[in-house]
Each structure stands twice: as structure tokens, then as C-alpha cells.
Amino acid sequence: MPKFLVQASYTAEGAKGVLKDGGSARRAAIEKMIKAVGGKVEAFYFAFGSDDVIIIGEVPDNATAAALSLTAAATGTSRSRTTILITPEEVDQASKKSVDFRKPGA
């Protein structure tokens, strides 16, 4: 199952919700949402800086990851970036594939 890194920051409205309900409640809500689509949360952390939340999770496919992202974005309570994570073994496989490519200007 593909793994994803999600880095999110709360809007003022989202931060008010975390202040009201607490961090554990927010983690539980995220875990419930991801579990409902057949995935799981591997790690969930709050952070300082430009990102308020860091999540590493697994979901069945890219379309499911996109659905989760769109659903969260539609609430207007956070902004996020999602990165597909690749294992070292997948990089091994990629390094063995032949790709025909011409660099610009060549």
C-alpha cells in the first residue's frame, strides 16, 4: 500500500478547533477518516514552524489520497502538501528501468 507524507497548517478556524477539542481528538479524527478508506496512520505529530501537523500514513491508492486531501481542503480549516513516499527497494527497481530521454538543447 502506498505511503504518504502529509504536511498541514491550520487556518485560524482550524487552530480554534484544536484549542477547543485538543490534539488527541484531532489525531483520532484523522485516524478514523483514514481507516474508513482502508488506510492507516503510521505517525501523527504536531510541529512548530510552517507546518502544524505531520502525518505519515498508508492508503490504498493515489485516488484515495486525493479524495482525503480534497475532503480536508474543502473544510477550509487547513492547507496541506502531500508527498508520495518511496521505499529504497522501489528506488532499486527504478534504477534498473531504461528510459529514453533527450536533454533540452541536445
PyRosetta script that sets phi, psi and omega in degrees:
from pyrosetta import init, pose_from_sequence

init()
pose = pose_from_sequence("MPKFLVQASYTAEGAKGVLKDGGSARRAAIEKMIKAVGGKVEAFYFAFGSDDVIIIGEVPDNATAAALSLTAAATGTSRSRTTILITPEEVDQASKKSVDFRKPGA")
pose.set_psi(1, 133.2)
pose.set_omega(1, -179.3)
pose.set_phi(2, -62.0)
pose.set_psi(2, 143.4)
pose.set_omega(2, 176.7)
pose.set_phi(3, -104.9)
pose.set_psi(3, 146.3)
pose.set_omega(3, -179.0)
pose.set_phi(4, -132.6)
pose.set_psi(4, 145.9)
pose.set_omega(4, 171.4)
pose.set_phi(5, -106.8)
pose.set_psi(5, 123.9)
pose.set_omega(5, 177.4)
pose.set_phi(6, -115.6)
pose.set_psi(6, 126.5)
pose.set_omega(6, 176.2)
pose.set_phi(7, -116.4)
pose.set_psi(7, 120.4)
pose.set_omega(7, -174.0)
pose.set_phi(8, -128.5)
pose.set_psi(8, 151.9)
pose.set_omega(8, 173.3)
pose.set_phi(9, -129.0)
pose.set_psi(9, 142.1)
pose.set_omega(9, -178.1)
pose.set_phi(10, -85.2)
pose.set_psi(10, 145.6)
pose.set_omega(10, 166.6)
pose.set_phi(11, -77.6)
pose.set_psi(11, 175.5)
pose.set_omega(11, 177.3)
pose.set_phi(12, -58.2)
pose.set_psi(12, -41.1)
pose.set_omega(12, 179.6)
pose.set_phi(13, -63.9)
pose.set_psi(13, -41.7)
pose.set_omega(13, 178.5)
pose.set_phi(14, -64.9)
pose.set_psi(14, -41.5)
pose.set_omega(14, 178.2)
pose.set_phi(15, -63.0)
pose.set_psi(15, -37.9)
pose.set_omega(15, 176.8)
pose.set_phi(16, -62.1)
pose.set_psi(16, -38.6)
pose.set_omega(16, 178.1)
pose.set_phi(17, -64.8)
pose.set_psi(17, -40.1)
pose.set_omega(17, 177.7)
pose.set_phi(18, -66.8)
pose.set_psi(18, -41.8)
pose.set_omega(18, 177.3)
pose.set_phi(19, -60.2)
pose.set_psi(19, -38.5)
pose.set_omega(19, -178.4)
pose.set_phi(20, -72.3)
pose.set_psi(20, -47.5)
pose.set_omega(20, -171.7)
pose.set_phi(21, -98.0)
pose.set_psi(21, -21.4)
pose.set_omega(21, -180.0)
pose.set_phi(22, 93.2)
pose.set_psi(22, 162.6)
pose.set_omega(22, -177.5)
pose.set_phi(23, -68.8)
pose.set_psi(23, -38.6)
pose.set_omega(23, -179.3)
pose.set_phi(24, -64.6)
pose.set_psi(24, -36.9)
pose.set_omega(24, 178.2)
pose.set_phi(25, -66.6)
pose.set_psi(25, -37.5)
pose.set_omega(25, 178.9)
pose.set_phi(26, -66.3)
pose.set_psi(26, -44.3)
pose.set_omega(26, 177.1)
pose.set_phi(27, -60.0)
pose.set_psi(27, -44.8)
pose.set_omega(27, -179.9)
pose.set_phi(28, -61.0)
pose.set_psi(28, -39.5)
pose.set_omega(28, 179.4)
pose.set_phi(29, -65.5)
pose.set_psi(29, -41.1)
pose.set_omega(29, 178.8)
pose.set_phi(30, -66.5)
pose.set_psi(30, -45.0)
pose.set_omega(30, 179.3)
pose.set_phi(31, -60.3)
pose.set_psi(31, -41.3)
pose.set_omega(31, 179.7)
pose.set_phi(32, -63.9)
pose.set_psi(32, -43.7)
pose.set_omega(32, -179.4)
pose.set_phi(33, -62.1)
pose.set_psi(33, -45.8)
pose.set_omega(33, -177.1)
pose.set_phi(34, -71.3)
pose.set_psi(34, -38.5)
pose.set_omega(34, 177.5)
pose.set_phi(35, -63.3)
pose.set_psi(35, -35.9)
pose.set_omega(35, -178.3)
pose.set_phi(36, -63.7)
pose.set_psi(36, -22.8)
pose.set_omega(36, 179.0)
pose.set_phi(37, -102.8)
pose.set_psi(37, 13.0)
pose.set_omega(37, 176.5)
pose.set_phi(38, 89.6)
pose.set_psi(38, 16.5)
pose.set_omega(38, -179.1)
pose.set_phi(39, -111.6)
pose.set_psi(39, -172.0)
pose.set_omega(39, 176.5)
pose.set_phi(40, -151.3)
pose.set_psi(40, 151.9)
pose.set_omega(40, 176.5)
pose.set_phi(41, -93.1)
pose.set_psi(41, 124.5)
pose.set_omega(41, 177.4)
pose.set_phi(42, -89.8)
pose.set_psi(42, -38.4)
pose.set_omega(42, 179.7)
pose.set_phi(43, -149.5)
pose.set_psi(43, 143.9)
pose.set_omega(43, 177.7)
pose.set_phi(44, -142.7)
pose.set_psi(44, 119.5)
pose.set_omega(44, -179.5)
pose.set_phi(45, -135.9)
pose.set_psi(45, 145.9)
pose.set_omega(45, 166.5)
pose.set_phi(46, -89.5)
pose.set_psi(46, 153.6)
pose.set_omega(46, -175.0)
pose.set_phi(47, -144.1)
pose.set_psi(47, 161.9)
pose.set_omega(47, 171.3)
pose.set_phi(48, -93.8)
pose.set_psi(48, 161.0)
pose.set_omega(48, 175.2)
pose.set_phi(49, 101.4)
pose.set_psi(49, -151.9)
pose.set_omega(49, -175.8)
pose.set_phi(50, -71.2)
pose.set_psi(50, -21.6)
pose.set_omega(50, 177.8)
pose.set_phi(51, -109.2)
pose.set_psi(51, 131.9)
pose.set_omega(51, 177.8)
pose.set_phi(52, -91.6)
pose.set_psi(52, -26.8)
pose.set_omega(52, -175.8)
pose.set_phi(53, -138.8)
pose.set_psi(53, 139.0)
pose.set_omega(53, 174.3)
pose.set_phi(54, -124.2)
pose.set_psi(54, 126.6)
pose.set_omega(54, -179.8)
pose.set_phi(55, -128.8)
pose.set_psi(55, 134.9)
pose.set_omega(55, 167.6)
pose.set_phi(56, -116.7)
pose.set_psi(56, 125.6)
pose.set_omega(56, -177.4)
pose.set_phi(57, -148.4)
pose.set_psi(57, 169.5)
pose.set_omega(57, 176.5)
pose.set_phi(58, -118.6)
pose.set_psi(58, 136.3)
pose.set_omega(58, 171.5)
pose.set_phi(59, -136.5)
pose.set_psi(59, 160.8)
pose.set_omega(59, -172.5)
pose.set_phi(60, -59.4)
pose.set_psi(60, -34.1)
pose.set_omega(60, -174.7)
pose.set_phi(61, -165.6)
pose.set_psi(61, 175.3)
pose.set_omega(61, -178.6)
pose.set_phi(62, -63.9)
pose.set_psi(62, -36.8)
pose.set_omega(62, 179.8)
pose.set_phi(63, -63.1)
pose.set_psi(63, -39.1)
pose.set_omega(63, 177.6)
pose.set_phi(64, -66.6)
pose.set_psi(64, -41.9)
pose.set_omega(64, 176.9)
pose.set_phi(65, -60.8)
pose.set_psi(65, -41.6)
pose.set_omega(65, 178.6)
pose.set_phi(66, -65.0)
pose.set_psi(66, -40.0)
pose.set_omega(66, 178.8)
pose.set_phi(67, -62.7)
pose.set_psi(67, -42.5)
pose.set_omega(67, 177.5)
pose.set_phi(68, -62.3)
pose.set_psi(68, -44.8)
pose.set_omega(68, -179.0)
pose.set_phi(69, -62.7)
pose.set_psi(69, -45.9)
pose.set_omega(69, 179.8)
pose.set_phi(70, -63.4)
pose.set_psi(70, -41.3)
pose.set_omega(70, -179.9)
pose.set_phi(71, -62.6)
pose.set_psi(71, -45.2)
pose.set_omega(71, 179.3)
pose.set_phi(72, -66.4)
pose.set_psi(72, -42.9)
pose.set_omega(72, -179.0)
pose.set_phi(73, -63.4)
pose.set_psi(73, -35.4)
pose.set_omega(73, -177.7)
pose.set_phi(74, -65.0)
pose.set_psi(74, -20.3)
pose.set_omega(74, 178.9)
pose.set_phi(75, -74.2)
pose.set_psi(75, -21.9)
pose.set_omega(75, -178.5)
pose.set_phi(76, 75.2)
pose.set_psi(76, 10.4)
pose.set_omega(76, -176.7)
pose.set_phi(77, -98.8)
pose.set_psi(77, -5.9)
pose.set_omega(77, 179.0)
pose.set_phi(78, -157.7)
pose.set_psi(78, 163.0)
pose.set_omega(78, 171.3)
pose.set_phi(79, -125.1)
pose.set_psi(79, 141.6)
pose.set_omega(79, -176.1)
pose.set_phi(80, -142.0)
pose.set_psi(80, 160.8)
pose.set_omega(80, 171.6)
pose.set_phi(81, -124.4)
pose.set_psi(81, 135.7)
pose.set_omega(81, 179.9)
pose.set_phi(82, -118.5)
pose.set_psi(82, 130.3)
pose.set_omega(82, 179.4)
pose.set_phi(83, -120.1)
pose.set_psi(83, 128.3)
pose.set_omega(83, 174.8)
pose.set_phi(84, -74.9)
pose.set_psi(84, 129.7)
pose.set_omega(84, 179.3)
pose.set_phi(85, -96.8)
pose.set_psi(85, 139.7)
pose.set_omega(85, -176.3)
pose.set_phi(86, -121.5)
pose.set_psi(86, 133.8)
pose.set_omega(86, -179.6)
pose.set_phi(87, -76.0)
pose.set_psi(87, 159.7)
pose.set_omega(87, 174.6)
pose.set_phi(88, -57.7)
pose.set_psi(88, -35.3)
pose.set_omega(88, 179.5)
pose.set_phi(89, -66.0)
pose.set_psi(89, -37.1)
pose.set_omega(89, 176.7)
pose.set_phi(90, -66.9)
pose.set_psi(90, -35.5)
pose.set_omega(90, 175.4)
pose.set_phi(91, -66.4)
pose.set_psi(91, -38.2)
pose.set_omega(91, 175.1)
pose.set_phi(92, -57.1)
pose.set_psi(92, -46.5)
pose.set_omega(92, 179.3)
pose.set_phi(93, -62.6)
pose.set_psi(93, -43.2)
pose.set_omega(93, -179.4)
pose.set_phi(94, -63.4)
pose.set_psi(94, -37.5)
pose.set_omega(94, -177.2)
pose.set_phi(95, -68.7)
pose.set_psi(95, -16.9)
pose.set_omega(95, -179.7)
pose.set_phi(96, -94.3)
pose.set_psi(96, -6.4)
pose.set_omega(96, 179.8)
pose.set_phi(97, -85.3)
pose.set_psi(97, 140.3)
pose.set_omega(97, 178.4)
pose.set_phi(98, -94.2)
pose.set_psi(98, 129.7)
pose.set_omega(98, -178.7)
pose.set_phi(99, -125.7)
pose.set_psi(99, 128.5)
pose.set_omega(99, 177.9)
pose.set_phi(100, -87.7)
pose.set_psi(100, 118.9)
pose.set_omega(100, -175.5)
pose.set_phi(101, -147.6)
pose.set_psi(101, 138.3)
pose.set_omega(101, 175.6)
pose.set_phi(102, -115.3)
pose.set_psi(102, 122.4)
pose.set_omega(102, 179.6)
pose.set_phi(103, -68.7)
pose.set_psi(103, 154.0)
pose.set_omega(103, 179.5)
pose.set_phi(104, -57.8)
pose.set_psi(104, 136.2)
pose.set_omega(104, 177.6)
pose.set_phi(105, 83.9)
pose.set_psi(105, -3.4)
pose.set_omega(105, -177.8)
pose.set_phi(106, -88.1)
pose.dump_pdb("model.pdb")
